């Protein structure tokens, strides 16, 4: 039994109103695919014979975000609510056939048509080319098997859905020449649904993979981020490799292939295999920064590989990895906050090796890292993708859970104000003095202002001696 949703109800009302006015209207694209697979769609799109000007006039709350491509957003509640993000917005697209795609992403122009079949045949994959005649919500809930009978299939999408195949509509080369991003999206669909990419479609992707260089990095980033957070990250990146897309979209990750690791610490194999095993552990809807941190945590290893007399080494690979990942984040236009967290995960992932030897002050400062739960999660995945040694993770997890917030971030006993009141003049030494006082406080060797000042007098001299 499939639950209905506000998105479904909104799209249903729109389709019904269009039909009542004499226009064709269908649910189209991914929502139909997902309903047939027993999944709850995140949103619903409506395809119609009504032109954008008709749609804009028929519905009171509309947004012509893509009217020049035949696309109008229709809202189902007040404009104020729309602005607050609480409205249901449904994409309503006019049947069309596309002109030339000179930029490899958008058609230079569109021609409206009254033919639903022509509209479907310009879409990307057969499983996304299905149309569904609107059903009453009650029918959807009580008799989901009736969905199939209501589907209009001009491209063999039902058969491919049954067979678990991602197949381009028509000639694959033409579909990918029109929109280069479709190649990456095809990989994501295959991974997400557990499908295979049809042979001719995969061959076309391999031959045209280099064309993805023309796609904006933000769009590539968004597709890769979805791959990493939809729960099938390993399969997605295996397919990126199989289709020759990986060296085009992330050449730094492609370089991991064949980079040996010391078998005593990494019995699983090379850096690429290790990374795939991490990706295999990413859960659906995991934090975006954790997902990218898992992908890039060892991105510095290819550049630091060294076969030393004792064993294979990657000296400084975390620091080198931070520099490489910073360039990736810049290229992909991640936000500043996302970039900081991704780089922090890479920079600190080797520190867990010293966990049980850390001073209390060092440990507590480690716990202060933004999103420390992600650091713990990355370390666990790192261990499980290698030796399986979890002692440091268990130690850190227990200590992190046991220490109250006030022990990790206590109110400082000493600030610059206390130092000035004690007779010290502001200067470069202040930073060292404040750090020493905080260190002692975190270690538990001082508990009062007086004890902290006494320690500083002993370590840095009396106030008068520093003037």
N, C-alpha and C positions, 0 to 999 in steps of 0.2 A: 504494500500500500504506500503510495507516494503522498507526502503531506503537501498541502498548498502553502502559499506564502504571500505576503503583501506584494512582492514583485510579480508573482503569477497573476494575482487578482487585478493588479493595475494593467498589465499587458492584455489580459483577457477583456477588460472593459474597453480598451482602446480598439482592439481587433473587432469586437462586436459592434462598436459604434461605426467603424469604417465599413463593415459589411452591411450594416443597416442602411447606410447611405449609398449603397450600390457599388462599393469598391471591393476588390479582392484584398484579403488580409490574412496573413499566416504568421504563426510563430516560426522563426527561422534560425538556422545556424546552430551554435553550441548548445542552446537550451534544449533543442529537439534531440540532439545526440545524447545529452545527459539524461533526459527523461526516459529515453528508450533503454539506457543502461541502468536505470533504477537509481540514478543520482539526483540530488536536488540541485538544480541550476542556481548559480549565484545571481544571474540576471536573465532577463528575457528580451529578445529583439523581435520586432514586428516588421515584416516585409509586406508592402502594399502596392497596389496599382495607383493609389492616390499620389499626386505630385506634392512636393513640399509646400507650395502655396496653399493647397487644399488643406493639408494637415495643419498648417499654421493658423488657418482661419477656423477650422473645425473645433480645435481644442483651445481653451482660454489660456492655459499656462504652458507655453512652448518656448523652446530655446533653439534658435537656428544655428547651432554650433557647427554643422557641416552641411548646410542647405545646398551649397554649391556642388556637393557630392550626393545630394538627394537624401541627407540625413537630418532629422529633427528630433530633439529630445522633448518628450511630452511628460509634464509633471501632473501628479494626481491630487495635489493639495496646494494651499496658498503659497504665493510667491515668498512670503516671509519665511515659511517653513522650508522652502526650497533653498533659500540662502543659508539657513541654519543646517542644511544637510539632512533634514528629516523627511523630505518628500521622496516618493518613489518616482524615479525617472526611467522612462522606457525609451529606448532608441527605436525610432520609426523610420525605415528606409524605403524609398521608392524603388520599384523594380527598375533596373537600369542595365545597360551594357556599357562597358568602359572603353574609352579611347586609348591612345598610346600612353604608356607609363615611362616618360622620358627620364624621370628621376629614380626609377627603380623602387618606388614606394607608393606614389599616388598617381591616379590617372590624370592626364592633362585636361581631360574633359569627360563628361558623362552624357549619355543619351538615354532618356527615359523610355521605357517600353511598357506595353500592357501585358507582356509575356513573362509569367513567373519562371518558365523554363529558361529563357534567355538570362534572367537575373541569376539563377542558380548556376548556370554554366560559366559565369565569370568568377565564381567563388574559388576558394583554395583547395579544399580536400573533400572527397565524396562524403565522408562522415559528417562534414559541416554543411553539406548542400541539401539537407532534408528540410522539407516544409511540413508544418503540422497545422491542419485545420483547427481553429479554436474549439475547445471542448468546455462544457460547463465544469466548474470546480468539482461538483458532486460526481460527475462521470470520472474525472481524473482520480479521485480518491477511492471510489467504490469499484471501478473496473479499469485499472491501469492497462490491462491487456488490450483495451479498445484503442489505445494510443496508436498501435502499429497500423490498425485499419484506417486511421485518419491521416497517416503520413503520405505525402506526395513525394515520390522519389524519381527524379529525372536522370540521376547520375550513378545509380548502383550503390548508393550509400548504405542501404539496409544490408545488402549482401556483405559489404566490407565491414560493417559494424558487427555482423554475426561472425565473420571470419577473423576479426581482430586485426584489421589492416588499415594503415594510413596510406591512401592513394590520392595523388593529385588528380583534379578534375581535368579531363582532356589531355593535352600534351604537357607533361611536367615541365619541360624546358620553358614553355610559354608562360605557365603560371609563375615560375620563379624569376623569369626575366621581368615580368610585370612588377612583382613585389619581392625583393630579395629577402625580406624578413620572413617570408613564408617558409623558407628552408629551415630556419631555426625553430619556428613555431611547429613545423612538422615533427621535429625531434621531440619537442616538449609534449605534444599530443601523444606521441607513441609511448614515451616514458610514463606519462601520467596515467594513461589508460591500460598500460601493459600490452600494447599492440606492437606489431612489426611494421616496418616501412616497406611498402611494396617495391619490388626489385627495380622497375623502371624509374620509379620516383626517387629511390635511393641513388641510383646511378646518375640521375640528373642533378641531385644535390651535390654529389662528389665532383661533378664536372663544372658546376657553377659556384662552388663554395666561396671562391675568391671574391665574388660579387658582393658578399656581405660587407666588405670594406666600405661600401657606399652608404650603408645604413647608419643612421645616427647612433652614437654609442649609448645614448640614454635608452633607446628602444632595445638594443642588444642587452644592456644591463637588466632591463625589466624582464626580458624573457629568461635570461640566465637566473635571475633571482627567483622567478617562479619555479624553474627547474629545481633549484636548491631547496625550496621550502614546501614543495607539494608532496613530499614523502617518497619520491622515486629518484633522488639525486644521482645515485650511482648509475642507474640505467641511463639516465639522461646524458651523463658525461661519457659513458661508453658509446652511446649513439653519436654524440658529437665527434668522438674519435673515429668511429666507423665511417662517418659521412664526410670526413676531411674538413669539418667545420671548426674543430678545436683549435688547430694552429692559426686559423683566421680570426677567431673571436678572442682567444686567450692563448697566444703563443707561449707565454711564460709557463702556463700549466702544461702545455704540450711537451715542453722541454723536460718534464719530470720522467717521461717514458725512458726506460732503460738505464736510469741512474741507480746504480747498485747501492745497497746499504749493508752495514755490518750484520751478518746473519745472527750473531749472538743477541742482538737487540731487536732486529727486524727479520724474523724468520719468514715473514709473509712475502718478501721480495723487494722490488725496486720502489722508488718514491711514488711513482704513479699508482702502483698496486696498493701501497699504504694509504694514499689519499682516497682512492676509491672505497677502501674499507671504512674510512671515516665518513665519507658521504653516505654510505649504506646505513649508518646509524642515525642520520638526521631524521627527525620526526616531522610529520606534516605540521605546518604552521609554526615551525621553530623560529627563533629570532633571526632576522635577516643577517645581522652582524655575526652571529655565531656560525651561520651557514657559510658565509664568505670567509670567516676566520678558519673554518675547517678546511675549506678548499685551498686556501693560500698559506696555511701555517708553515709549510715546508717549501714555499716557492723559492726560497734562497738556497736550497740544497744543490741544484744543478750547477750554480755558479761557484759553490765552495767545495765541491767534491775533491777529495784528495786521498790517494791510496798511500797511507803512511805505513812505516814498518810494522807497527803493532796492529792496525786495523784501518778500515775506511773511516775517514773523518770529514766533518762538515763544519770546520771551525768558523764561528761567527755567522752561521747561517740565519739565525734569528734577526740579527742586525741587517744583514744583506736583504733578507726577506722583507723587512719593514720598508726598505728603500724601493724594492721592486713593487710591493703592494701599494705603496703610496702613489706610484706612477699609474698603476692599474685603476686605483680609486679616482685619481684625477681624470684619467682618460674616460672612465665610465660615468663621471660626474656624480659621484656619491655626495651626499650632504657632508658638511663638516663633522657633525656628530657621528654619523655612520663611519666616516673615514677614521676618526679618532678611535672608535671602539674596535674596528677591524685591525688597525695597526697595533693597538694595545694587546689584543689577543695573540698576534704573531710575536710581538716583542717579548712577551712574558711567558710564552708557553714552555720554555725550557727551565724556568725558575723552580718548577715543582720538583726537579731532581734534588734540590737542596732543602726541601720542605722540612724534614725532620732535624736538620742541623741549624735552622734559622734561629736567631735571637728572637725573643718575644716581641721586641720593638719592630724588627724586620717583618715578622709574620703579620703583625697587626697592620703595618703599613701596606702589606700585600693585600690584605683583606679590604683595604680602603679603595682599591681599584674600582672604577665605575663598572657596574654589572659584573661583580665578581662571580656570580653564579654561572655566567657564560665561560669564564676562565676555568672553573671547575668542570663544567660539561665538556669543554674542549679537551682538557687533560685526560678525562676518562675515556673519551673516544680515541684519543691518541694512543693510550695504553692498550685499549681493546683491539686496535688495529695493528698492534705490534706484539710486544712480549706478553701482554696480559697482566703485567705487574701493576697492582692497584694499591700497594701499601701507602704510597705518598698521597694518592687521591683520598683514601680512607682517612688518613691522618688529618689532611687539610679539611675534609668535609666535616669531620667530628669537631675539630677546633673551631671552624667557622660557625658551626651550629651552636656550640657551647658558649662562645664569647658574647656577652651582651654588647649592644651598640656603644654604651658608655665606656666600655673597656677598650673598644677599637678606636673610638673617636672621643676621648675624654676632653672636657674643657681644659685648655692649657693652664698650667700653674703659672707659667711665666710668659709674658708678652713684652713687646718693646716698652710698654708703659712701666712695667716693673723694673726693667733694666735701667731706664732713665731715672726712675725714682731712687734706685740704688746707687746712682752716681755715675753710671756708664754713659759715655757719649755715643750717639748714633754713628755707625760706621760699618765697614765691611764685616767686622767680626760679629755683628749682631746675629747674622744668619747662622753662623756656627754655634753661637751661644744658645740661641733658641732651639736649634736642632738637638744640641746636647741635653738641654733641659727636657725636651719632649721625649727623647730617647730614654732618659732615666725614668720619666713618668710612666712610659709604656712598659718598661722593664719592671716597674714596681719598686725601684730603689729609693724613690722620693715620693712623698705623698702630700707635702705642704709647700707653700711658697718659701717658707724659711729654709726648708731642707733643700729645695731647688737652688736658691741663691747661695747657700753654703757650698753646694757642689760646684757651682759656677765660679765662686771665689777660688776654690781649690784648683779648678781646671784652667781658669783663664786669668787668675790674679784678682786682687782687690780693685775696686773701681778706680781709685786714684792712680794705680799703676798703669792704667790703660789710657790715661788722658794725655 
